[in-house]
Amino acid sequence: QARLVESGGGSAQAGGTLKLSCAGSGYQFSSCNMAWFRQGPGKERDLVAQIRHSGSVVYLAPSVKDRFTISRDNANSALYLHMSNLRTEDSAVYFCAACGYANTGFDYWGQGTQVTVSS
């Protein structure tokens, strides 16, 4: 059974840094495209970043393009989102997703991790 578990969320000051991790299991991690989404209070779930199974980055949202980095370690079945120069508007629940594409959907989802950025 496929499972994705996010970690690394928490509180940070504006301008600070957080690194999210997502551990995948129960599926062929190295064969799947993966992504990070986020959902703020009362908002839609939005795509933040997407990465191919090979490690090449497909997409970074314009609002995070110069501040966030998506990466993966296939040997350890891990996906990362390194977030720097955080803004209050980055506060959201962050979800990792696996096996799919943003325009067609992903097969597997994590439970989410809360990120709160204060000014």
C-alpha positions as CSV (number, residue, x, y, z in Angstrom):
1,Q,0.0,0.0,0.0
2,A,1.4,3.4,-1.0
3,R,2.2,5.8,1.7
4,L,3.5,9.4,1.8
5,V,4.5,11.0,5.0
6,E,5.4,14.7,5.2
7,S,7.6,16.2,7.9
8,G,9.5,19.4,8.6
9,G,6.6,21.8,8.9
10,G,6.2,24.2,11.7
11,S,6.5,27.9,12.5
12,A,9.0,30.4,11.1
13,Q,9.6,34.1,11.0
14,A,9.2,36.0,7.7
15,G,12.5,35.8,5.9
16,G,13.3,32.5,7.5
17,T,13.9,29.0,6.2
18,L,12.2,25.6,6.5
19,K,12.8,22.3,4.7
20,L,10.0,19.9,4.2
21,S,10.5,16.2,3.6
22,C,8.2,13.6,2.2
23,A,9.0,9.9,2.7
24,G,7.5,7.5,0.1
25,S,6.9,3.8,0.5
26,G,4.8,1.0,-1.0
27,Y,5.2,2.0,-4.6
28,Q,8.0,2.4,-7.2
29,F,9.3,5.8,-5.8
30,S,12.0,6.2,-8.4
31,S,9.6,5.8,-11.3
32,C,7.1,8.4,-10.3
33,N,6.8,12.1,-10.9
34,M,6.2,14.0,-7.6
35,A,4.9,17.3,-6.5
36,W,4.3,19.7,-3.6
37,F,0.9,21.4,-3.2
38,R,-0.3,23.8,-0.6
39,Q,-3.6,24.9,0.7
40,G,-4.1,28.1,2.7
41,P,-7.2,28.7,4.9
42,G,-10.3,29.1,2.7
43,K,-8.2,28.6,-0.5
44,E,-7.9,26.0,-3.2
45,R,-5.1,23.5,-3.2
46,D,-2.4,24.9,-5.5
47,L,0.6,23.3,-7.1
48,V,3.8,24.7,-5.7
49,A,6.4,22.6,-7.5
50,Q,6.7,19.4,-9.6
51,I,9.7,17.2,-10.3
52,R,10.1,14.3,-12.7
53,H,11.2,10.8,-11.6
54,S,14.6,11.6,-13.0
55,G,15.0,14.7,-10.8
56,S,14.5,17.4,-13.4
57,V,12.2,20.1,-12.2
58,V,9.1,20.6,-14.2
59,Y,7.4,23.5,-12.5
60,L,7.9,26.1,-9.8
61,A,5.0,28.4,-9.0
62,P,5.9,32.0,-9.9
63,S,5.3,33.1,-6.3
64,V,8.0,30.8,-5.1
65,K,10.4,30.5,-8.0
66,D,13.3,32.4,-6.5
67,R,12.8,31.2,-3.0
68,F,11.8,27.5,-3.0
69,T,13.7,24.5,-4.3
70,I,12.3,21.0,-5.0
71,S,14.5,18.0,-5.0
72,R,14.4,14.3,-4.5
73,D,16.6,11.4,-3.4
74,N,15.5,8.3,-5.1
75,A,17.9,6.1,-3.3
76,N,16.2,7.0,0.0
77,S,12.7,7.5,-1.4
78,A,12.6,11.1,-0.2
79,L,11.2,14.3,-1.7
80,Y,12.2,17.7,-0.4
81,L,11.0,21.3,-0.5
82,H,13.6,23.8,0.7
83,M,11.8,27.1,1.4
84,S,13.8,30.3,2.0
85,N,12.9,33.9,2.5
86,L,9.5,32.8,3.8
87,R,6.6,35.2,3.6
88,T,3.4,35.3,5.6
89,E,1.5,34.3,2.5
90,D,3.4,31.0,2.4
91,S,1.4,29.9,5.5
92,A,-0.5,26.8,4.4
93,V,-0.8,23.1,4.8
94,Y,1.7,21.5,2.4
95,F,1.0,18.2,0.7
96,C,3.3,15.9,-1.3
97,A,1.8,13.9,-4.1
98,A,3.2,11.1,-6.2
99,C,2.7,9.3,-9.5
100,G,0.9,11.6,-11.9
101,Y,0.9,15.1,-13.4
102,A,-0.6,18.3,-12.2
103,N,-3.0,18.5,-15.1
104,T,-4.3,14.9,-14.8
105,G,-4.0,14.2,-11.1
106,F,-1.8,12.2,-8.8
107,D,-2.4,8.8,-7.5
108,Y,-1.0,9.2,-4.0
109,W,-1.2,12.0,-1.4
110,G,0.3,12.6,2.0
111,Q,-1.6,13.9,5.0
112,G,-0.1,17.3,4.9
113,T,2.1,19.3,7.2
114,Q,1.3,22.8,8.5
115,V,3.6,25.7,7.8
116,T,3.0,29.0,9.6
117,V,5.0,32.1,8.8
118,S,4.7,35.1,11.2
119,S,5.8,38.6,10.6
